[in-house]
Amino acid sequence: MDASAVRILTDLRNALAHGGISYLDEKGRQTDSQAAMLAFVGAVMKKGRISGVNVLRVHEREYRESLAAWASWLRKAGVTAALNERAA
């Protein structure tokens, strides 16, 4: 199923912030060995309560590529330099 960019980014942020990440093998099953995919789990809230979860499943290679593209965009937009100046 397709999801909106807002939904994907919200779920990704929540999974990273709250440890909702699972490592999956090449068949999409949870594994303790070599991971081929990552699953990011984000809660669906209704009236202040968890009513379900969204699971984003991403191939590890594609996740690395998206992070590299995002980091490049942040550098080109000047965000990285601004953050570094603020931290100094």
A tleap script that builds the chain and sets N, CA, C and O, in Angstrom:
source leaprc.protein.ff14SB
mol = sequence {
  NMET ASP ALA SER ALA VAL ARG ILE LEU THR
  ASP LEU ARG ASN ALA LEU ALA HIE GLY GLY
  ILE SER TYR LEU ASP GLU LYS GLY ARG GLN
  THR ASP SER GLN ALA ALA MET LEU ALA PHE
  VAL GLY ALA VAL MET LYS LYS GLY ARG ILE
  SER GLY VAL ASN VAL LEU ARG VAL HIE GLU
  ARG GLU TYR ARG GLU SER LEU ALA ALA TRP
  ALA SER TRP LEU ARG LYS ALA GLY VAL THR
  ALA ALA LEU ASN GLU ARG ALA CALA
}
set mol.1.N position { 0.832 -1.162 0.000 }
set mol.1.CA position { 0.000 0.000 0.000 }
set mol.1.C position { 0.885 1.236 0.000 }
set mol.1.O position { 1.918 1.264 0.669 }
set mol.2.N position { 0.485 2.252 -0.744 }
set mol.2.CA position { 1.208 3.513 -0.764 }
set mol.2.C position { 0.798 4.348 0.429 }
set mol.2.O position { -0.345 4.285 0.883 }
set mol.3.N position { 1.733 5.127 0.933 }
set mol.3.CA position { 1.462 6.010 2.060 }
set mol.3.C position { 1.943 7.411 1.703 }
set mol.3.O position { 2.808 7.582 0.845 }
set mol.4.N position { 1.375 8.405 2.369 }
set mol.4.CA position { 1.793 9.783 2.133 }
set mol.4.C position { 3.200 10.005 2.688 }
set mol.4.O position { 3.659 9.285 3.575 }
set mol.5.N position { 3.865 11.009 2.147 }
set mol.5.CA position { 5.207 11.344 2.631 }
set mol.5.C position { 5.172 11.716 4.105 }
set mol.5.O position { 6.077 11.355 4.857 }
set mol.6.N position { 4.138 12.433 4.523 }
set mol.6.CA position { 4.016 12.819 5.932 }
set mol.6.C position { 3.915 11.584 6.815 }
set mol.6.O position { 4.565 11.513 7.857 }
set mol.7.N position { 3.108 10.613 6.409 }
set mol.7.CA position { 2.941 9.387 7.192 }
set mol.7.C position { 4.260 8.632 7.283 }
set mol.7.O position { 4.632 8.160 8.357 }
set mol.8.N position { 4.971 8.514 6.162 }
set mol.8.CA position { 6.245 7.791 6.135 }
set mol.8.C position { 7.269 8.475 7.036 }
set mol.8.O position { 7.925 7.813 7.840 }
set mol.9.N position { 7.410 9.791 6.908 }
set mol.9.CA position { 8.393 10.508 7.718 }
set mol.9.C position { 8.032 10.492 9.197 }
set mol.9.O position { 8.916 10.378 10.046 }
set mol.10.N position { 6.757 10.604 9.516 }
set mol.10.CA position { 6.329 10.544 10.919 }
set mol.10.C position { 6.630 9.175 11.515 }
set mol.10.O position { 7.175 9.082 12.615 }
set mol.11.N position { 6.279 8.113 10.797 }
set mol.11.CA position { 6.539 6.764 11.293 }
set mol.11.C position { 8.031 6.485 11.400 }
set mol.11.O position { 8.479 5.860 12.361 }
set mol.12.N position { 8.800 6.943 10.424 }
set mol.12.CA position { 10.247 6.759 10.468 }
set mol.12.C position { 10.843 7.488 11.667 }
set mol.12.O position { 11.658 6.921 12.395 }
set mol.13.N position { 10.447 8.718 11.875 }
set mol.13.CA position { 10.937 9.495 13.021 }
set mol.13.C position { 10.600 8.804 14.333 }
set mol.13.O position { 11.457 8.680 15.208 }
set mol.14.N position { 9.364 8.356 14.474 }
set mol.14.CA position { 8.953 7.696 15.715 }
set mol.14.C position { 9.702 6.387 15.935 }
set mol.14.O position { 10.102 6.081 17.058 }
set mol.15.N position { 9.889 5.624 14.882 }
set mol.15.CA position { 10.619 4.357 15.013 }
set mol.15.C position { 12.055 4.601 15.446 }
set mol.15.O position { 12.571 3.899 16.315 }
set mol.16.N position { 12.705 5.595 14.845 }
set mol.16.CA position { 14.086 5.909 15.205 }
set mol.16.C position { 14.178 6.452 16.634 }
set mol.16.O position { 15.117 6.127 17.360 }
set mol.17.N position { 13.218 7.270 17.036 }
set mol.17.CA position { 13.250 7.880 18.364 }
set mol.17.C position { 12.914 6.900 19.481 }
set mol.17.O position { 13.404 7.036 20.602 }
set mol.18.N position { 12.081 5.916 19.174 }
set mol.18.CA position { 11.575 5.034 20.224 }
set mol.18.C position { 12.007 3.578 20.077 }
set mol.18.O position { 11.492 2.704 20.774 }
set mol.19.N position { 12.945 3.315 19.180 }
set mol.19.CA position { 13.477 1.954 19.051 }
set mol.19.C position { 12.573 0.979 18.333 }
set mol.19.O position { 12.691 -0.231 18.527 }
set mol.20.N position { 11.674 1.480 17.511 }
set mol.20.CA position { 10.754 0.606 16.784 }
set mol.20.C position { 11.342 0.127 15.473 }
set mol.20.O position { 10.751 0.324 14.411 }
set mol.21.N position { 12.514 -0.506 15.547 }
set mol.21.CA position { 13.206 -0.969 14.343 }
set mol.21.C position { 13.465 -2.459 14.477 }
set mol.21.O position { 13.874 -2.945 15.531 }
set mol.22.N position { 13.219 -3.168 13.392 }
set mol.22.CA position { 13.472 -4.606 13.381 }
set mol.22.C position { 14.324 -4.928 12.158 }
set mol.22.O position { 14.201 -4.291 11.111 }
set mol.23.N position { 15.180 -5.917 12.307 }
set mol.23.CA position { 16.054 -6.345 11.214 }
set mol.23.C position { 15.443 -7.573 10.569 }
set mol.23.O position { 15.085 -8.539 11.244 }
set mol.24.N position { 15.329 -7.519 9.240 }
set mol.24.CA position { 14.663 -8.581 8.494 }
set mol.24.C position { 15.622 -9.250 7.521 }
set mol.24.O position { 16.557 -8.627 7.019 }
set mol.25.N position { 15.373 -10.527 7.264 }
set mol.25.CA position { 16.169 -11.239 6.265 }
set mol.25.C position { 15.638 -10.929 4.866 }
set mol.25.O position { 14.735 -10.107 4.710 }
set mol.26.N position { 16.194 -11.582 3.859 }
set mol.26.CA position { 15.812 -11.313 2.467 }
set mol.26.C position { 14.364 -11.689 2.160 }
set mol.26.O position { 13.825 -11.257 1.141 }
set mol.27.N position { 13.731 -12.473 3.006 }
set mol.27.CA position { 12.321 -12.847 2.814 }
set mol.27.C position { 11.379 -11.961 3.624 }
set mol.27.O position { 10.164 -12.150 3.586 }
set mol.28.N position { 11.936 -10.995 4.357 }
set mol.28.CA position { 11.119 -10.095 5.148 }
set mol.28.C position { 10.760 -10.631 6.514 }
set mol.28.O position { 9.829 -10.139 7.150 }
set mol.29.N position { 11.483 -11.627 6.970 }
set mol.29.CA position { 11.246 -12.211 8.294 }
set mol.29.C position { 12.287 -11.683 9.276 }
set mol.29.O position { 13.437 -11.436 8.912 }
set mol.30.N position { 11.863 -11.513 10.528 }
set mol.30.CA position { 12.775 -11.021 11.561 }
set mol.30.C position { 13.963 -11.969 11.715 }
set mol.30.O position { 13.816 -13.190 11.666 }
set mol.31.N position { 15.140 -11.376 11.900 }
set mol.31.CA position { 16.350 -12.179 11.986 }
set mol.31.C position { 17.338 -11.565 12.975 }
set mol.31.O position { 17.351 -10.354 13.195 }
set mol.32.N position { 18.154 -12.418 13.558 }
set mol.32.CA position { 19.262 -11.964 14.393 }
set mol.32.C position { 20.575 -12.044 13.626 }
set mol.32.O position { 21.617 -11.633 14.137 }
set mol.33.N position { 20.534 -12.572 12.399 }
set mol.33.CA position { 21.753 -12.685 11.598 }
set mol.33.C position { 21.775 -11.573 10.549 }
set mol.33.O position { 21.310 -10.465 10.815 }
set mol.34.N position { 22.304 -11.857 9.373 }
set mol.34.CA position { 22.478 -10.856 8.317 }
set mol.34.C position { 21.142 -10.235 7.903 }
set mol.34.O position { 20.230 -10.934 7.463 }
set mol.35.N position { 21.044 -8.914 8.052 }
set mol.35.CA position { 19.827 -8.203 7.673 }
set mol.35.C position { 19.890 -7.788 6.212 }
set mol.35.O position { 20.929 -7.347 5.721 }
set mol.36.N position { 18.767 -7.935 5.526 }
set mol.36.CA position { 18.633 -7.469 4.156 }
set mol.36.C position { 17.662 -6.295 4.083 }
set mol.36.O position { 17.706 -5.493 3.150 }
set mol.37.N position { 16.779 -6.208 5.090 }
set mol.37.CA position { 15.780 -5.156 5.141 }
set mol.37.C position { 15.653 -4.641 6.566 }
set mol.37.O position { 16.071 -5.286 7.527 }
set mol.38.N position { 15.061 -3.457 6.669 }
set mol.38.CA position { 14.748 -2.871 7.964 }
set mol.38.C position { 13.243 -2.643 8.022 }
set mol.38.O position { 12.628 -2.281 7.019 }
set mol.39.N position { 12.659 -2.850 9.176 }
set mol.39.CA position { 11.250 -2.540 9.395 }
set mol.39.C position { 11.179 -1.446 10.447 }
set mol.39.O position { 11.740 -1.583 11.534 }
set mol.40.N position { 10.491 -0.365 10.123 }
set mol.40.CA position { 10.298 0.750 11.040 }
set mol.40.C position { 8.832 0.753 11.449 }
set mol.40.O position { 7.948 0.787 10.594 }
set mol.41.N position { 8.570 0.716 12.754 }
set mol.41.CA position { 7.207 0.614 13.258 }
set mol.41.C position { 6.810 1.922 13.927 }
set mol.41.O position { 7.507 2.416 14.813 }
set mol.42.N position { 5.686 2.474 13.494 }
set mol.42.CA position { 5.156 3.704 14.074 }
set mol.42.C position { 3.728 3.492 14.539 }
set mol.42.O position { 2.935 2.853 13.848 }
set mol.43.N position { 3.399 4.020 15.699 }
set mol.43.CA position { 2.063 3.855 16.267 }
set mol.43.C position { 1.052 4.740 15.549 }
set mol.43.O position { 1.364 5.856 15.134 }
set mol.44.N position { -0.159 4.222 15.413 }
set mol.44.CA position { -1.296 4.992 14.917 }
set mol.44.C position { -2.107 5.393 16.145 }
set mol.44.O position { -2.584 4.537 16.890 }
set mol.45.N position { -2.259 6.696 16.349 }
set mol.45.CA position { -2.945 7.187 17.541 }
set mol.45.C position { -4.350 7.690 17.196 }
set mol.45.O position { -4.551 8.366 16.188 }
set mol.46.N position { -5.304 7.350 18.045 }
set mol.46.CA position { -6.662 7.878 17.956 }
set mol.46.C position { -7.133 8.197 19.358 }
set mol.46.O position { -7.122 7.343 20.245 }
set mol.47.N position { -7.550 9.447 19.547 }
set mol.47.CA position { -8.025 9.900 20.856 }
set mol.47.C position { -6.997 9.651 21.961 }
set mol.47.O position { -7.353 9.289 23.082 }
set mol.48.N position { -5.715 9.851 21.630 }
set mol.48.CA position { -4.661 9.713 22.617 }
set mol.48.C position { -4.266 8.290 22.949 }
set mol.48.O position { -3.493 8.064 23.879 }
set mol.49.N position { -4.783 7.325 22.203 }
set mol.49.CA position { -4.453 5.916 22.454 }
set mol.49.C position { -3.947 5.257 21.176 }
set mol.49.O position { -4.323 5.645 20.069 }
set mol.50.N position { -3.100 4.267 21.345 }
set mol.50.CA position { -2.606 3.525 20.185 }
set mol.50.C position { -3.733 2.643 19.659 }
set mol.50.O position { -4.277 1.808 20.382 }
set mol.51.N position { -4.072 2.842 18.388 }
set mol.51.CA position { -5.136 2.041 17.775 }
set mol.51.C position { -4.603 1.051 16.754 }
set mol.51.O position { -5.350 0.223 16.233 }
set mol.52.N position { -3.306 1.139 16.469 }
set mol.52.CA position { -2.690 0.238 15.507 }
set mol.52.C position { -1.253 0.655 15.263 }
set mol.52.O position { -0.727 1.545 15.931 }
set mol.53.N position { -0.632 0.007 14.307 }
set mol.53.CA position { 0.738 0.348 13.939 }
set mol.53.C position { 0.881 0.386 12.425 }
set mol.53.O position { 0.165 -0.302 11.697 }
set mol.54.N position { 1.811 1.194 11.976 }
set mol.54.CA position { 2.232 1.202 10.578 }
set mol.54.C position { 3.628 0.608 10.540 }
set mol.54.O position { 4.461 0.915 11.393 }
set mol.55.N position { 3.884 -0.237 9.562 }
set mol.55.CA position { 5.199 -0.841 9.402 }
set mol.55.C position { 5.749 -0.450 8.034 }
set mol.55.O position { 5.145 -0.731 6.999 }
set mol.56.N position { 6.904 0.203 8.053 }
set mol.56.CA position { 7.609 0.555 6.818 }
set mol.56.C position { 8.729 -0.451 6.629 }
set mol.56.O position { 9.615 -0.568 7.477 }
set mol.57.N position { 8.694 -1.168 5.535 }
set mol.57.CA position { 9.742 -2.152 5.262 }
set mol.57.C position { 10.582 -1.642 4.102 }
set mol.57.O position { 10.070 -1.370 3.016 }
set mol.58.N position { 11.893 -1.516 4.354 }
set mol.58.CA position { 12.803 -0.926 3.377 }
set mol.58.C position { 14.018 -1.822 3.220 }
set mol.58.O position { 14.567 -2.312 4.207 }
set mol.59.N position { 14.437 -2.036 1.984 }
set mol.59.CA position { 15.680 -2.772 1.752 }
set mol.59.C position { 16.837 -1.938 2.286 }
set mol.59.O position { 16.862 -0.720 2.112 }
set mol.60.N position { 17.771 -2.580 2.921 }
set mol.60.CA position { 18.892 -1.890 3.554 }
set mol.60.C position { 19.639 -0.991 2.572 }
set mol.60.O position { 19.984 0.139 2.916 }
set mol.61.N position { 19.890 -1.469 1.371 }
set mol.61.CA position { 20.599 -0.690 0.348 }
set mol.61.C position { 19.832 0.598 0.019 }
set mol.61.O position { 20.429 1.670 -0.073 }
set mol.62.N position { 18.518 0.490 -0.157 }
set mol.62.CA position { 17.709 1.671 -0.494 }
set mol.62.C position { 17.671 2.666 0.667 }
set mol.62.O position { 17.643 3.877 0.448 }
set mol.63.N position { 17.671 2.157 1.890 }
set mol.63.CA position { 17.686 3.039 3.050 }
set mol.63.C position { 18.998 3.824 3.097 }
set mol.63.O position { 18.985 5.033 3.331 }
set mol.64.N position { 20.121 3.154 2.879 }
set mol.64.CA position { 21.424 3.837 2.853 }
set mol.64.C position { 21.465 4.888 1.748 }
set mol.64.O position { 21.969 5.992 1.955 }
set mol.65.N position { 20.932 4.545 0.570 }
set mol.65.CA position { 20.923 5.497 -0.539 }
set mol.65.C position { 20.081 6.728 -0.212 }
set mol.65.O position { 20.469 7.848 -0.543 }
set mol.66.N position { 18.938 6.530 0.432 }
set mol.66.CA position { 18.083 7.669 0.778 }
set mol.66.C position { 18.746 8.545 1.838 }
set mol.66.O position { 18.636 9.770 1.783 }
set mol.67.N position { 19.437 7.926 2.805 }
set mol.67.CA position { 20.155 8.716 3.815 }
set mol.67.C position { 21.274 9.533 3.185 }
set mol.67.O position { 21.483 10.691 3.549 }
set mol.68.N position { 21.990 8.937 2.247 }
set mol.68.CA position { 23.076 9.659 1.565 }
set mol.68.C position { 22.513 10.830 0.752 }
set mol.68.O position { 23.099 11.913 0.740 }
set mol.69.N position { 21.384 10.619 0.076 }
set mol.69.CA position { 20.762 11.692 -0.705 }
set mol.69.C position { 20.272 12.816 0.212 }
set mol.69.O position { 20.405 13.994 -0.118 }
set mol.70.N position { 19.709 12.448 1.354 }
set mol.70.CA position { 19.229 13.448 2.311 }
set mol.70.C position { 20.396 14.247 2.883 }
set mol.70.O position { 20.311 15.470 2.991 }
set mol.71.N position { 21.482 13.572 3.250 }
set mol.71.CA position { 22.663 14.256 3.780 }
set mol.71.C position { 23.240 15.219 2.743 }
set mol.71.O position { 23.667 16.323 3.082 }
set mol.72.N position { 23.250 14.800 1.490 }
set mol.72.CA position { 23.736 15.659 0.414 }
set mol.72.C position { 22.855 16.892 0.272 }
set mol.72.O position { 23.361 18.003 0.114 }
set mol.73.N position { 21.549 16.703 0.325 }
set mol.73.CA position { 20.616 17.822 0.232 }
set mol.73.C position { 20.811 18.789 1.399 }
set mol.73.O position { 20.798 20.004 1.202 }
set mol.74.N position { 20.992 18.261 2.611 }
set mol.74.CA position { 21.218 19.112 3.779 }
set mol.74.C position { 22.477 19.954 3.611 }
set mol.74.O position { 22.484 21.137 3.953 }
set mol.75.N position { 23.556 19.342 3.079 }
set mol.75.CA position { 24.798 20.093 2.841 }
set mol.75.C position { 24.575 21.195 1.816 }
set mol.75.O position { 24.953 22.345 2.039 }
set mol.76.N position { 23.953 20.837 0.679 }
set mol.76.CA position { 23.740 21.815 -0.397 }
set mol.76.C position { 22.827 22.952 0.037 }
set mol.76.O position { 22.999 24.084 -0.413 }
set mol.77.N position { 21.857 22.669 0.905 }
set mol.77.CA position { 20.915 23.689 1.377 }
set mol.77.C position { 21.519 24.560 2.469 }
set mol.77.O position { 20.908 25.547 2.878 }
set mol.78.N position { 22.707 24.211 2.946 }
set mol.78.CA position { 23.370 24.995 3.976 }
set mol.78.C position { 22.958 24.620 5.393 }
set mol.78.O position { 23.404 25.250 6.352 }
set mol.79.N position { 22.127 23.619 5.537 }
set mol.79.CA position { 21.653 23.220 6.865 }
set mol.79.C position { 22.799 22.679 7.702 }
set mol.79.O position { 22.914 23.009 8.883 }
set mol.80.N position { 23.644 21.855 7.109 }
set mol.80.CA position { 24.765 21.269 7.833 }
set mol.80.C position { 25.691 22.358 8.386 }
set mol.80.O position { 26.092 22.306 9.549 }
set mol.81.N position { 26.022 23.329 7.556 }
set mol.81.CA position { 26.901 24.426 8.002 }
set mol.81.C position { 26.244 25.227 9.115 }
set mol.81.O position { 26.907 25.589 10.087 }
set mol.82.N position { 24.961 25.507 8.991 }
set mol.82.CA position { 24.252 26.263 10.026 }
set mol.82.C position { 24.236 25.508 11.348 }
set mol.82.O position { 24.429 26.111 12.404 }
set mol.83.N position { 24.012 24.222 11.309 }
set mol.83.CA position { 24.014 23.414 12.528 }
set mol.83.C position { 25.401 23.366 13.149 }
set mol.83.O position { 25.544 23.455 14.369 }
set mol.84.N position { 26.423 23.226 12.308 }
set mol.84.CA position { 27.794 23.196 12.824 }
set mol.84.C position { 28.178 24.531 13.475 }
set mol.84.O position { 28.849 24.544 14.507 }
set mol.85.N position { 27.758 25.646 12.883 }
set mol.85.CA position { 28.045 26.966 13.466 }
set mol.85.C position { 27.336 27.128 14.802 }
set mol.85.O position { 27.900 27.666 15.755 }
set mol.86.N position { 26.108 26.663 14.862 }
set mol.86.CA position { 25.334 26.785 16.102 }
set mol.86.C position { 25.938 25.954 17.225 }
set mol.86.O position { 25.889 26.349 18.390 }
set mol.87.N position { 26.506 24.806 16.878 }
set mol.87.CA position { 27.086 23.907 17.885 }
set mol.87.C position { 28.430 24.405 18.396 }
set mol.87.O position { 28.874 24.019 19.477 }
set mol.88.N position { 29.071 25.259 17.619 }
set mol.88.CA position { 30.425 25.736 18.005 }
set mol.88.C position { 30.388 26.764 19.098 }
set mol.88.O position { 31.436 27.252 19.522 }
savepdb mol mol.pdb
quit
